[in-house]
Amino acid sequence: MIIFLQQRISRYALLVGTVVGWGLWRLCFPSSHLPPGELSWRWFPLGSHGTLMPGIIVTAVMTGLVNISNTYGAIRGTDIFYPHQGSGSSRYRRSFMISGLMTLVTVPFAVVPFSPFVSSIGLLTQTGDSSRKSFICGSALCLLVAIITPLTRLFCAIPLAISSAVMLVSYLPLLYSGLVFSQQITFTARNIYRLALPLFVGIFLMGLPPGLFTGSSTDDSSSA
């Protein structure tokens, strides 16, 4: 749909693909559903009763670093959509202030803090709509889904295969933004490591066996 149809129709390809794929999945696998569970909630669950584990601290620090890189990458990647804003530091300052404020707000709830997602660049490229009104409407809808529990459970029922396929399509336009940004850089034998090192480290980590960090291999060998 994205490649062969007109822009005014192909901009809804992700939405159509999600709905159609979800419907076909329910027809082929009608018994798939979310297991019932009870709602449990409390303040500061990650550090309750003064028990702070090193793994939680490391995870929080790594999440903060990921949010910083997401914020920087999202702002730099959207320069092609907002050329009139220039490359000043005020945009970065405002974005980091909002991201930091949202991080503080989410601490008592132990949820992933807000940050600009680089995948949004793919949606902007596909839909061609970068207006502020669309962002406000989308943020309001996401907030409603998070607040209203039936809507949350409804969207959690989307099969992993369907959501992964939709995410793959939304990430594909990032290649366009990356190539446009790479044209502004003069690569040398020294700074090529900034591009090659994360790329090959990511490929290496994806090739590792799933049970390497879970200890399943050790348990299997000991039981044998």
C-alpha positions in Angstrom: 0.0 0.0 0.0 2.8 2.4 0.9 4.6 1.9 -2.4 1.9 1.4 -5.0 -1.0 3.6 -3.8 -1.4 7.3 -3.7 -0.1 9.4 -0.8 -3.5 10.3 0.4 -4.3 6.6 0.8 -1.0 5.1 1.6 -0.6 7.4 4.7 -3.1 5.1 6.4 -1.3 1.9 5.5 -0.1 1.2 9.0 -3.5 1.6 10.5 -5.1 -0.5 7.8 -2.4 -3.2 8.1 -2.9 -3.3 11.9 -6.7 -3.7 11.8 -6.6 -6.2 8.9 -3.8 -8.2 10.4 -5.4 -8.3 13.8 -8.7 -9.4 12.3 -7.1 -12.2 10.2 -5.1 -13.3 13.3 -8.4 -13.6 15.3 -9.9 -15.6 12.5 -7.0 -18.0 12.2 -6.3 -18.3 16.0 -9.7 -17.6 17.7 -8.6 -19.0 21.0 -5.8 -16.5 21.6 -6.6 -14.2 24.5 -5.0 -12.5 27.5 -4.9 -14.5 30.7 -7.0 -13.1 33.5 -5.2 -11.4 36.3 -5.8 -9.1 39.3 -4.8 -5.5 39.4 -2.0 -4.8 41.9 -0.6 -1.3 42.4 1.4 0.6 45.0 3.6 3.7 45.2 7.4 3.4 44.5 7.3 -0.4 43.8 10.9 -0.5 42.7 12.2 0.8 46.0 9.6 -0.2 48.5 10.6 -0.9 52.1 14.1 0.5 51.4 15.2 -2.4 49.2 17.2 -1.0 46.3 18.8 -3.7 44.2 21.8 -3.0 41.9 19.9 -4.3 38.9 17.2 -1.8 39.3 19.7 1.1 39.6 21.6 0.0 36.5 18.4 -0.4 34.6 17.2 3.1 35.6 20.6 4.6 34.5 20.5 2.7 31.2 16.9 3.9 30.6 18.0 7.5 31.2 20.8 7.1 28.7 18.5 5.6 26.1 16.0 8.5 26.6 18.8 11.0 26.1 19.9 9.4 22.9 16.3 9.1 21.7 15.7 12.8 22.4 18.8 13.8 20.5 18.1 11.5 17.6 14.5 12.5 17.3 15.3 16.2 17.2 18.1 15.8 14.7 16.1 13.4 12.6 13.2 15.8 12.3 15.3 18.7 11.0 14.1 17.9 7.4 10.5 18.4 8.5 11.0 21.7 10.3 13.8 23.5 8.3 12.5 26.9 9.5 13.4 26.2 13.1 17.1 26.2 12.5 19.7 24.2 14.5 19.7 26.3 17.7 20.2 24.8 21.1 16.8 26.1 22.4 14.9 23.1 21.0 17.3 20.7 22.7 17.0 22.6 26.0 13.2 22.6 25.9 13.0 18.9 25.0 15.4 17.8 27.7 13.5 19.8 30.3 10.2 18.3 29.3 11.7 14.8 29.2 13.3 15.3 32.6 10.1 16.5 34.1 8.2 13.5 32.7 10.8 11.2 34.1 10.3 12.6 37.6 6.6 12.3 37.3 6.8 8.6 36.3 9.2 7.6 39.2 6.4 6.8 41.7 4.6 4.6 39.2 7.6 2.6 38.0 6.7 3.1 34.4 8.9 3.8 31.4 9.4 7.6 31.3 8.4 9.7 28.3 10.9 10.7 25.7 10.7 11.5 22.0 10.9 8.3 20.0 13.0 8.0 16.9 10.4 5.8 15.4 8.1 8.8 15.1 10.3 9.9 12.2 9.0 6.9 10.2 5.4 7.9 10.9 6.1 11.5 9.8 7.8 10.3 6.6 4.9 8.0 5.8 1.9 10.3 6.6 3.5 13.5 5.6 1.8 15.3 8.5 4.1 17.1 10.9 1.6 19.6 12.3 1.3 20.3 16.0 -2.4 19.5 16.0 -1.7 15.9 15.0 0.8 15.5 17.8 -1.6 16.8 20.4 -4.4 14.5 19.2 -2.1 11.5 19.2 -0.8 12.3 22.7 -4.4 12.7 24.0 -5.3 9.3 22.5 -2.3 7.6 24.0 -3.2 9.2 27.4 -6.7 7.9 27.2 -5.5 4.4 26.3 -3.2 4.5 29.4 -5.9 5.8 31.7 -8.9 3.6 30.7 -8.1 0.0 31.7 -10.4 -1.7 29.1 -8.7 0.2 26.3 -5.3 -0.8 27.7 -6.3 -4.5 27.8 -7.8 -4.2 24.3 -4.6 -2.9 22.7 -2.5 -5.4 24.8 -4.4 -8.1 23.0 -2.7 -7.2 19.7 -0.6 -10.3 18.7 3.1 -9.8 18.9 3.6 -10.9 15.3 1.2 -8.1 14.1 2.7 -5.4 16.2 6.3 -6.4 15.3 5.4 -6.2 11.6 3.8 -2.8 12.1 6.9 -1.6 14.0 9.1 -2.9 11.2 7.3 -0.9 8.6 7.3 2.2 10.7 11.1 1.9 11.2 11.9 1.4 7.5 11.6 5.2 6.7 14.3 5.8 9.3 16.8 4.6 6.6 15.8 7.7 4.6 16.4 10.0 7.5 19.7 8.3 8.3 21.0 8.6 4.7 20.0 12.3 4.5 21.8 13.0 7.8 24.9 11.0 6.7 25.3 13.3 3.7 26.1 16.1 6.1 29.0 14.2 7.6 32.4 13.7 6.1 33.5 10.3 7.2 37.2 9.6 8.0 39.1 6.6 9.2 38.6 8.0 12.7 35.0 8.9 13.0 33.7 5.9 11.0 33.8 4.0 14.3 30.9 6.2 15.6 28.7 4.5 12.9 30.3 1.1 12.6 30.7 0.2 16.3 27.0 0.5 17.3 26.0 -1.2 14.1 28.2 -4.3 14.5 27.7 -4.5 18.3 23.9 -4.6 17.7 24.3 -7.3 15.1 26.5 -9.3 17.4 24.0 -9.0 20.3 21.1 -10.1 18.1 23.0 -13.2 17.1 23.5 -14.4 20.7 21.5 -17.4 21.9 18.3 -16.4 23.8 19.3 -18.4 26.9 22.8 -17.0 27.3 21.8 -14.4 30.0 19.0 -16.4 31.7 21.1 -19.3 32.9 19.0 -21.9 31.1 22.0 -23.5 29.4 23.7 -24.0 32.8 20.5 -25.5 34.4 20.1 -27.9 31.4 23.7 -29.0 31.7 23.5 -29.5 35.4 20.3 -31.5 35.3 21.8 -33.7 32.6 
